[in-house]
Amino acid sequence: MGLRGIKLEMNQDRCKGCELCTEACPREVLAMGNQINALGYRAAVAIAPERCTGCRACALVCPEVVFTIYKIA
């Protein structure tokens, strides 16, 4: 869980490895992983989800709608 009760979920099997999310994230929460997903791409992974502030920069730039961000009370 991220800062202030933020939960970041990713559907890695939708990721096409464009790296837009890793560039957009201001807190360096994301990086490209080494595992190959169902589509045959290296998918982005959350390497530091505890730093996520819920800014949604990753979700806004992702053409494959990989990210879901929840605010948990």
N, CA, C and O atoms as CSV, one atom per row, in Angstrom:
chain,resi,resn,atom,element,x,y,z
A,1,MET,N,N,0.841,-1.176,0.000
A,1,MET,CA,C,0.000,0.000,0.000
A,1,MET,C,C,0.883,1.235,0.000
A,1,MET,O,O,1.921,1.267,0.661
A,2,GLY,N,N,0.472,2.237,-0.735
A,2,GLY,CA,C,1.245,3.459,-0.875
A,2,GLY,C,C,0.986,4.450,0.243
A,2,GLY,O,O,0.347,4.136,1.247
A,3,LEU,N,N,1.493,5.645,0.046
A,3,LEU,CA,C,1.298,6.723,1.002
A,3,LEU,C,C,-0.175,7.069,1.129
A,3,LEU,O,O,-0.921,6.968,0.155
A,4,ARG,N,N,-0.597,7.470,2.301
A,4,ARG,CA,C,-1.966,7.932,2.547
A,4,ARG,C,C,-3.029,6.951,2.062
A,4,ARG,O,O,-4.064,7.376,1.549
A,5,GLY,N,N,-2.800,5.670,2.211
A,5,GLY,CA,C,-3.814,4.686,1.867
A,5,GLY,C,C,-4.081,4.541,0.382
A,5,GLY,O,O,-5.235,4.416,-0.027
A,6,ILE,N,N,-3.043,4.555,-0.426
A,6,ILE,CA,C,-3.173,4.397,-1.868
A,6,ILE,C,C,-2.794,2.968,-2.238
A,6,ILE,O,O,-1.776,2.449,-1.779
A,7,LYS,N,N,-3.614,2.338,-3.067
A,7,LYS,CA,C,-3.319,0.984,-3.538
A,7,LYS,C,C,-3.195,1.025,-5.056
A,7,LYS,O,O,-4.112,1.463,-5.750
A,8,LEU,N,N,-2.063,0.568,-5.565
A,8,LEU,CA,C,-1.788,0.522,-6.997
A,8,LEU,C,C,-1.909,-0.916,-7.467
A,8,LEU,O,O,-1.239,-1.808,-6.946
A,9,GLU,N,N,-2.765,-1.138,-8.454
A,9,GLU,CA,C,-2.891,-2.464,-9.049
A,9,GLU,C,C,-2.527,-2.366,-10.523
A,9,GLU,O,O,-2.807,-1.367,-11.185
A,10,MET,N,N,-1.895,-3.431,-11.024
A,10,MET,CA,C,-1.480,-3.464,-12.422
A,10,MET,C,C,-1.913,-4.776,-13.060
A,10,MET,O,O,-1.794,-5.838,-12.450
A,11,ASN,N,N,-2.409,-4.699,-14.270
A,11,ASN,CA,C,-2.699,-5.890,-15.050
A,11,ASN,C,C,-1.521,-6.070,-16.006
A,11,ASN,O,O,-1.547,-5.590,-17.139
A,12,GLN,N,N,-0.500,-6.763,-15.536
A,12,GLN,CA,C,0.738,-6.877,-16.291
A,12,GLN,C,C,0.570,-7.621,-17.612
A,12,GLN,O,O,1.383,-7.447,-18.520
A,13,ASP,N,N,-0.456,-8.437,-17.737
A,13,ASP,CA,C,-0.666,-9.148,-18.994
A,13,ASP,C,C,-1.179,-8.239,-20.113
A,13,ASP,O,O,-1.205,-8.649,-21.274
A,14,ARG,N,N,-1.583,-7.020,-19.781
A,14,ARG,CA,C,-1.989,-6.043,-20.803
A,14,ARG,C,C,-0.822,-5.169,-21.254
A,14,ARG,O,O,-0.897,-4.545,-22.312
A,15,CYS,N,N,0.241,-5.115,-20.477
A,15,CYS,CA,C,1.371,-4.214,-20.728
A,15,CYS,C,C,2.107,-4.605,-22.011
A,15,CYS,O,O,2.388,-5.778,-22.253
A,16,LYS,N,N,2.413,-3.583,-22.832
A,16,LYS,CA,C,3.175,-3.807,-24.058
A,16,LYS,C,C,4.596,-3.242,-23.971
A,16,LYS,O,O,5.282,-3.110,-24.984
A,17,GLY,N,N,5.024,-2.913,-22.759
A,17,GLY,CA,C,6.411,-2.514,-22.530
A,17,GLY,C,C,6.828,-1.191,-23.131
A,17,GLY,O,O,8.002,-1.019,-23.461
A,18,CYS,N,N,5.924,-0.257,-23.286
A,18,CYS,CA,C,6.259,1.028,-23.918
A,18,CYS,C,C,7.113,1.933,-23.029
A,18,CYS,O,O,7.770,2.845,-23.529
A,19,GLU,N,N,7.109,1.692,-21.731
A,19,GLU,CA,C,7.883,2.440,-20.734
A,19,GLU,C,C,7.366,3.857,-20.477
A,19,GLU,O,O,8.024,4.622,-19.772
A,20,LEU,N,N,6.222,4.222,-21.021
A,20,LEU,CA,C,5.677,5.557,-20.765
A,20,LEU,C,C,5.410,5.769,-19.283
A,20,LEU,O,O,5.662,6.850,-18.752
A,21,CYS,N,N,4.903,4.745,-18.617
A,21,CYS,CA,C,4.577,4.865,-17.194
A,21,CYS,C,C,5.821,5.071,-16.336
A,21,CYS,O,O,5.803,5.857,-15.388
A,22,THR,N,N,6.892,4.371,-16.665
A,22,THR,CA,C,8.115,4.503,-15.867
A,22,THR,C,C,8.700,5.902,-15.997
A,22,THR,O,O,9.285,6.427,-15.049
A,23,GLU,N,N,8.543,6.505,-17.170
A,23,GLU,CA,C,9.020,7.875,-17.379
A,23,GLU,C,C,8.110,8.898,-16.707
A,23,GLU,O,O,8.582,9.930,-16.230
A,24,ALA,N,N,6.814,8.618,-16.668
A,24,ALA,CA,C,5.843,9.574,-16.127
A,24,ALA,C,C,5.802,9.606,-14.608
A,24,ALA,O,O,5.448,10.632,-14.029
A,25,CYS,N,N,6.152,8.520,-13.954
A,25,CYS,CA,C,6.027,8.431,-12.499
A,25,CYS,C,C,7.032,9.345,-11.796
A,25,CYS,O,O,8.240,9.141,-11.915
A,26,PRO,N,N,6.544,10.349,-11.065
A,26,PRO,CA,C,7.454,11.280,-10.390
A,26,PRO,C,C,8.136,10.696,-9.150
A,26,PRO,O,O,9.129,11.246,-8.675
A,27,ARG,N,N,7.617,9.600,-8.630
A,27,ARG,CA,C,8.160,9.006,-7.400
A,27,ARG,C,C,9.003,7.752,-7.661
A,27,ARG,O,O,9.440,7.092,-6.718
A,28,GLU,N,N,9.231,7.425,-8.934
A,28,GLU,CA,C,10.017,6.252,-9.316
A,28,GLU,C,C,9.484,4.975,-8.678
A,28,GLU,O,O,10.235,4.158,-8.146
A,29,VAL,N,N,8.176,4.834,-8.746
A,29,VAL,CA,C,7.492,3.654,-8.221
A,29,VAL,C,C,7.622,2.481,-9.193
A,29,VAL,O,O,7.630,1.321,-8.780
A,30,LEU,N,N,7.724,2.790,-10.478
A,30,LEU,CA,C,7.680,1.766,-11.521
A,30,LEU,C,C,9.030,1.585,-12.221
A,30,LEU,O,O,9.844,2.506,-12.299
A,31,ALA,N,N,9.235,0.374,-12.721
A,31,ALA,CA,C,10.409,0.049,-13.538
A,31,ALA,C,C,10.009,-1.077,-14.473
A,31,ALA,O,O,8.973,-1.715,-14.284
A,32,MET,N,N,10.815,-1.312,-15.460
A,32,MET,CA,C,10.550,-2.424,-16.363
A,32,MET,C,C,11.069,-3.706,-15.726
A,32,MET,O,O,12.210,-3.772,-15.268
A,33,GLY,N,N,10.209,-4.725,-15.704
A,33,GLY,CA,C,10.580,-5.997,-15.112
A,33,GLY,C,C,11.329,-6.872,-16.112
A,33,GLY,O,O,11.502,-6.504,-17.274
A,34,ASN,N,N,11.761,-8.017,-15.647
A,34,ASN,CA,C,12.482,-8.962,-16.494
A,34,ASN,C,C,11.602,-10.089,-17.008
A,34,ASN,O,O,11.991,-10.812,-17.926
A,35,GLN,N,N,10.420,-10.245,-16.423
A,35,GLN,CA,C,9.521,-11.321,-16.823
A,35,GLN,C,C,8.788,-10.952,-18.117
A,35,GLN,O,O,8.447,-9.792,-18.351
A,36,ILE,N,N,8.561,-11.955,-18.932
A,36,ILE,CA,C,7.797,-11.782,-20.162
A,36,ILE,C,C,6.330,-12.090,-19.869
A,36,ILE,O,O,6.016,-13.127,-19.284
A,37,ASN,N,N,5.430,-11.188,-20.276
A,37,ASN,CA,C,4.012,-11.391,-19.988
A,37,ASN,C,C,3.337,-12.227,-21.077
A,37,ASN,O,O,3.999,-12.736,-21.982
A,38,ALA,N,N,2.026,-12.360,-20.980
A,38,ALA,CA,C,1.253,-13.196,-21.907
A,38,ALA,C,C,1.321,-12.699,-23.348
A,38,ALA,O,O,1.121,-13.476,-24.282
A,39,LEU,N,N,1.601,-11.409,-23.536
A,39,LEU,CA,C,1.692,-10.848,-24.878
A,39,LEU,C,C,3.102,-10.937,-25.461
A,39,LEU,O,O,3.324,-10.620,-26.630
A,40,GLY,N,N,4.055,-11.374,-24.625
A,40,GLY,CA,C,5.431,-11.504,-25.084
A,40,GLY,C,C,6.298,-10.280,-24.851
A,40,GLY,O,O,7.361,-10.150,-25.457
A,41,TYR,N,N,5.859,-9.382,-23.980
A,41,TYR,CA,C,6.596,-8.155,-23.678
A,41,TYR,C,C,7.141,-8.191,-22.251
A,41,TYR,O,O,6.616,-8.896,-21.390
A,42,ARG,N,N,8.204,-7.419,-22.018
A,42,ARG,CA,C,8.661,-7.157,-20.648
A,42,ARG,C,C,7.705,-6.130,-20.061
A,42,ARG,O,O,7.608,-5.010,-20.564
A,43,ALA,N,N,7.017,-6.497,-19.024
A,43,ALA,CA,C,6.003,-5.625,-18.426
A,43,ALA,C,C,6.595,-4.740,-17.332
A,43,ALA,O,O,7.593,-5.082,-16.697
A,44,ALA,N,N,5.957,-3.608,-17.135
A,44,ALA,CA,C,6.312,-2.726,-16.028
A,44,ALA,C,C,5.918,-3.388,-14.710
A,44,ALA,O,O,4.945,-4.140,-14.648
A,45,VAL,N,N,6.681,-3.103,-13.664
A,45,VAL,CA,C,6.394,-3.624,-12.327
A,45,VAL,C,C,6.514,-2.488,-11.315
A,45,VAL,O,O,7.238,-1.517,-11.534
A,46,ALA,N,N,5.803,-2.624,-10.221
A,46,ALA,CA,C,5.893,-1.655,-9.127
A,46,ALA,C,C,7.034,-2.080,-8.222
A,46,ALA,O,O,6.913,-3.053,-7.478
A,47,ILE,N,N,8.145,-1.352,-8.281
A,47,ILE,CA,C,9.306,-1.702,-7.460
A,47,ILE,C,C,9.260,-1.040,-6.088
A,47,ILE,O,O,9.955,-1.469,-5.167
A,48,ALA,N,N,8.444,0.001,-5.950
A,48,ALA,CA,C,8.320,0.704,-4.669
A,48,ALA,C,C,6.888,1.208,-4.487
A,48,ALA,O,O,6.670,2.418,-4.433
A,49,PRO,N,N,5.901,0.301,-4.392
A,49,PRO,CA,C,4.504,0.741,-4.298
A,49,PRO,C,C,4.219,1.599,-3.068
A,49,PRO,O,O,3.261,2.372,-3.061
A,50,GLU,N,N,5.026,1.471,-2.050
A,50,GLU,CA,C,4.827,2.279,-0.839
A,50,GLU,C,C,5.059,3.768,-1.097
A,50,GLU,O,O,4.615,4.601,-0.307
A,51,ARG,N,N,5.743,4.116,-2.183
A,51,ARG,CA,C,5.990,5.522,-2.527
A,51,ARG,C,C,4.879,6.120,-3.380
A,51,ARG,O,O,4.900,7.320,-3.652
A,52,CYS,N,N,3.919,5.323,-3.805
A,52,CYS,CA,C,2.844,5.802,-4.676
A,52,CYS,C,C,1.962,6.799,-3.925
A,52,CYS,O,O,1.494,6.526,-2.819
A,53,THR,N,N,1.746,7.958,-4.547
A,53,THR,CA,C,0.893,8.990,-3.955
A,53,THR,C,C,-0.492,9.026,-4.597
A,53,THR,O,O,-1.351,9.804,-4.181
A,54,GLY,N,N,-0.708,8.192,-5.603
A,54,GLY,CA,C,-2.003,8.180,-6.282
A,54,GLY,C,C,-2.163,9.307,-7.277
A,54,GLY,O,O,-3.291,9.685,-7.592
A,55,CYS,N,N,-1.073,9.854,-7.782
A,55,CYS,CA,C,-1.159,10.978,-8.722
A,55,CYS,C,C,-1.751,10.570,-10.072
A,55,CYS,O,O,-2.223,11.424,-10.823
A,56,ARG,N,N,-1.729,9.304,-10.378
A,56,ARG,CA,C,-2.305,8.722,-11.592
A,56,ARG,C,C,-1.558,9.076,-12.874
A,56,ARG,O,O,-2.094,8.892,-13.967
A,57,ALA,N,N,-0.338,9.578,-12.762
A,57,ALA,CA,C,0.446,9.894,-13.958
A,57,ALA,C,C,0.641,8.651,-14.819
A,57,ALA,O,O,0.580,8.730,-16.046
A,58,CYS,N,N,0.873,7.518,-14.191
A,58,CYS,CA,C,1.064,6.263,-14.923
A,58,CYS,C,C,-0.189,5.898,-15.704
A,58,CYS,O,O,-0.113,5.519,-16.873
A,59,ALA,N,N,-1.336,6.012,-15.057
A,59,ALA,CA,C,-2.606,5.655,-15.686
A,59,ALA,C,C,-2.962,6.603,-16.829
A,59,ALA,O,O,-3.554,6.184,-17.823
A,60,LEU,N,N,-2.607,7.861,-16.689
A,60,LEU,CA,C,-2.938,8.842,-17.718
A,60,LEU,C,C,-2.153,8.622,-19.007
A,60,LEU,O,O,-2.668,8.902,-20.090
A,61,VAL,N,N,-0.923,8.129,-18.918
A,61,VAL,CA,C,-0.105,7.935,-20.119
A,61,VAL,C,C,-0.187,6.528,-20.686
A,61,VAL,O,O,0.265,6.296,-21.807
A,62,CYS,N,N,-0.747,5.592,-19.949
A,62,CYS,CA,C,-0.757,4.188,-20.371
A,62,CYS,C,C,-1.804,3.937,-21.464
A,62,CYS,O,O,-3.002,4.061,-21.212
A,63,PRO,N,N,-1.356,3.584,-22.677
A,63,PRO,CA,C,-2.321,3.334,-23.748
A,63,PRO,C,C,-3.068,2.005,-23.600
A,63,PRO,O,O,-4.077,1.788,-24.272
A,64,GLU,N,N,-2.589,1.127,-22.738
A,64,GLU,CA,C,-3.194,-0.195,-22.580
A,64,GLU,C,C,-4.060,-0.330,-21.330
A,64,GLU,O,O,-4.553,-1.421,-21.044
A,65,VAL,N,N,-4.255,0.752,-20.580
A,65,VAL,CA,C,-5.085,0.795,-19.370
A,65,VAL,C,C,-4.663,-0.320,-18.403
A,65,VAL,O,O,-5.479,-1.143,-17.986
A,66,VAL,N,N,-3.399,-0.324,-18.066
A,66,VAL,CA,C,-2.813,-1.336,-17.188
A,66,VAL,C,C,-3.081,-1.032,-15.712
A,66,VAL,O,O,-3.149,-1.952,-14.897
A,67,PHE,N,N,-3.233,0.240,-15.362
A,67,PHE,CA,C,-3.236,0.662,-13.965
A,67,PHE,C,C,-4.629,0.935,-13.415
A,67,PHE,O,O,-5.492,1.490,-14.096
A,68,THR,N,N,-4.824,0.526,-12.158
A,68,THR,CA,C,-5.993,0.890,-11.373
A,68,THR,C,C,-5.457,1.385,-10.039
A,68,THR,O,O,-4.644,0.711,-9.405
A,69,ILE,N,N,-5.904,2.550,-9.613
A,69,ILE,CA,C,-5.406,3.153,-8.378
A,69,ILE,C,C,-6.599,3.403,-7.470
A,69,ILE,O,O,-7.578,4.041,-7.857
A,70,TYR,N,N,-6.489,2.882,-6.249
A,70,TYR,CA,C,-7.560,3.022,-5.262
A,70,TYR,C,C,-7.098,3.870,-4.099
A,70,TYR,O,O,-5.933,3.822,-3.704
A,71,LYS,N,N,-8.010,4.642,-3.557
A,71,LYS,CA,C,-7.776,5.332,-2.300
A,71,LYS,C,C,-8.488,4.547,-1.224
A,71,LYS,O,O,-9.704,4.365,-1.285
A,72,ILE,N,N,-7.740,4.079,-0.238
A,72,ILE,CA,C,-8.294,3.236,0.820
A,72,ILE,C,C,-8.410,4.068,2.093
A,72,ILE,O,O,-7.438,4.686,2.528
A,73,ALA,N,N,-9.574,4.081,2.674
A,73,ALA,CA,C,-9.830,4.858,3.886
A,73,ALA,C,C,-9.181,4.216,5.095
A,73,ALA,O,O,-9.294,4.737,6.205
